[in-house]
Amino acid sequence: MFDINATLGKSRAENMNPVVLAFIGDAVFTLYVREKITFSSDFKAGEAHRLASREVNARAQAALAVKLLPLLTEEEERVFRRARNAKKTSSAKNYSVSDYNKATGLEALVGYLYITGNRDRLNALLAAGYAETENSPATAPDKAPATIAPQKAPEKETAPDKPTATSPQKAPTSTIQTTKANTATDTNEEKP
């Protein structure tokens, strides 16, 4: 039986087709945006979907990717570039090819961090990317912005190359500074 908390070793994830990483990352990113909207408001489903659609599209994801690029480690940049430059079977329909390629890079990065168990790093990057857009109606007004610095890549890989059914691996701690009593994430709140 499959365990939703299963992770892959970095070497196996790095050898995956970057478009497959983007396939996973698309789902994870969509869930992140939907949870952000749902946890911060009482919107009905139709309005929540409309707000999510503003953030889960090639143009918005490309803009987010541009904001995050200076914060990425070399390893994360490699994942982003491989996916951005990968040949894709589908074409950009409503957005520019450039936006579509950057969005694919972002989705692949999200997928990579997710499947390798670096959920803390993933959350820190997304929080930093949305920190300056906290005035959007999809975000709670009481969240203080967080700043994040790039992580140093670990010297040697110790993660297994096969999926494990254990809890997600902890990512190396990133430099996160917050204001007052706020933390970089509010995922510790009990979900309804």
TAHU-V973820 format. One record per residue. N is the residue number from 1. RES is the residue in one small letter. SS is DSSP state (A for helix, B for strand, O for the rest). PHI is phi in degrees with one decimal (999 if undefined). NEAR is the number of other ideal C-beta (glycine too) atoms within 12 Angstrom. Layout:
N RES SS PHI NEAR
N RES SS PHI NEAR
This chain:
1 m O 999 6
2 f O -80.9 8
3 d O -107.6 13
4 i O -62.5 16
5 n O -91.5 17
6 a O -62.8 22
7 t B -129.9 31
8 l O -114.2 31
9 g O -68.8 24
10 k A -60.0 30
11 s A -64.7 17
12 r A -68.4 22
13 a A -65.2 37
14 e A -65.3 26
15 n O -89.2 16
16 m O -72.2 27
17 n O -59.0 22
18 p A -62.3 33
19 v A -71.8 26
20 v A -69.6 27
21 l A -60.1 39
22 a A -65.6 40
23 f A -60.1 27
24 i A -67.9 31
25 g A -61.8 39
26 d A -60.5 29
27 a A -66.8 21
28 v A -66.0 32
29 f A -63.6 42
30 t A -61.0 25
31 l A -63.2 24
32 y A -57.4 37
33 v A -64.0 34
34 r A -64.0 25
35 e A -66.1 27
36 k A -57.9 35
37 i A -69.1 31
38 t A -65.3 25
39 f A -74.4 26
40 s O -108.7 24
41 s O -157.5 21
42 d O -116.8 13
43 f O -63.9 20
44 k O -73.6 12
45 a A -55.9 14
46 g A -62.7 10
47 e A -69.1 17
48 a A -61.6 25
49 h A -63.4 19
50 r A -62.5 18
51 l A -65.9 26
52 a A -63.5 28
53 s A -63.8 21
54 r A -69.0 23
55 e A -103.1 34
56 v O -104.4 31
57 n O -153.6 29
58 a A -58.9 34
59 r A -65.4 23
60 a A -66.4 30
61 q A -69.2 42
62 a A -63.3 30
63 a A -62.8 25
64 l A -65.1 37
65 a A -60.0 40
66 v A -61.7 22
67 k A -65.5 24
68 l A -84.3 36
69 l A -50.6 24
70 p O -66.2 18
71 l O -94.0 30
72 l O -80.9 34
73 t O -76.6 30
74 e A -60.1 14
75 e A -60.6 29
76 e A -65.8 42
77 e A -62.2 26
78 r A -60.0 23
79 v A -62.3 44
80 f A -58.6 41
81 r A -63.8 24
82 r A -58.5 29
83 a A -73.9 39
84 r A -59.7 34
85 n A -92.3 20
86 a O -69.4 25
87 k O -74.2 14
88 k O -113.8 25
89 t O -80.9 11
90 s O -106.4 17
91 s O -115.2 14
92 a O -66.9 20
93 k O -95.7 12
94 n O -109.7 13
95 y O -131.9 20
96 s O -68.6 17
97 v A -62.1 19
98 s A -60.6 20
99 d A -61.9 25
100 y A -60.5 29
101 n A -67.2 32
102 k A -65.4 34
103 a A -63.7 38
104 t A -63.8 43
105 g A -61.2 41
106 l A -63.2 49
107 e A -61.4 43
108 a A -64.9 43
109 l A -61.6 47
110 v A -60.1 45
111 g A -62.0 39
112 y A -61.7 47
113 l A -62.6 43
114 y A -67.0 39
115 i A -75.2 37
116 t O -89.6 41
117 g O 84.2 30
118 n O -86.9 37
119 r A -68.4 27
120 d A -64.7 27
121 r A -65.8 41
122 l A -58.9 41
123 n A -64.4 32
124 a A -64.4 37
125 l A -64.0 45
126 l A -63.8 39
127 a A -62.7 37
128 a A -66.7 33
129 g A -65.8 38
130 y A -96.0 34
131 a A -58.3 30
132 e A -82.9 17
133 t A -109.3 23
134 e O -65.3 23
135 n O -85.7 13
136 s O -70.0 22
137 p O -66.3 21
138 a O -86.2 32
139 t O -125.8 32
140 a O -68.8 22
141 p O -72.7 13
142 d O -89.9 15
143 k O -88.4 29
144 a O -86.3 22
145 p O -68.0 24
146 a O -113.1 30
147 t B -112.7 23
148 i B -140.7 34
149 a O -109.2 20
150 p O -62.0 24
151 q O -87.7 26
152 k O -83.6 16
153 a O -69.2 21
154 p O -65.0 20
155 e O -70.2 8
156 k O -137.4 8
157 e O -78.3 18
158 t O -121.6 13
159 a O -75.8 26
160 p O -69.7 20
161 d O -88.2 18
162 k O -112.9 14
163 p O -59.7 23
164 t B -121.2 21
165 a O -98.4 15
166 t O -87.4 15
167 s O -66.1 13
168 p O -58.4 26
169 q O -71.3 30
170 k O -79.2 18
171 a O -81.5 31
172 p O -57.6 24
173 t O -66.1 16
174 s O -94.2 30
175 t O -83.1 18
176 i B -121.2 28
177 q B -119.7 19
178 t O -127.9 21
179 t O -100.6 16
180 k O 51.3 11
181 a O -92.1 9
182 n O -71.3 21
183 t O -107.8 20
184 a O -64.8 30
185 t O -137.5 30
186 d O -117.8 23
187 t O -79.7 21
188 n O -78.9 11
189 e O -66.5 15
190 e O -69.4 7
191 k O -84.7 9
192 p O -67.9 7
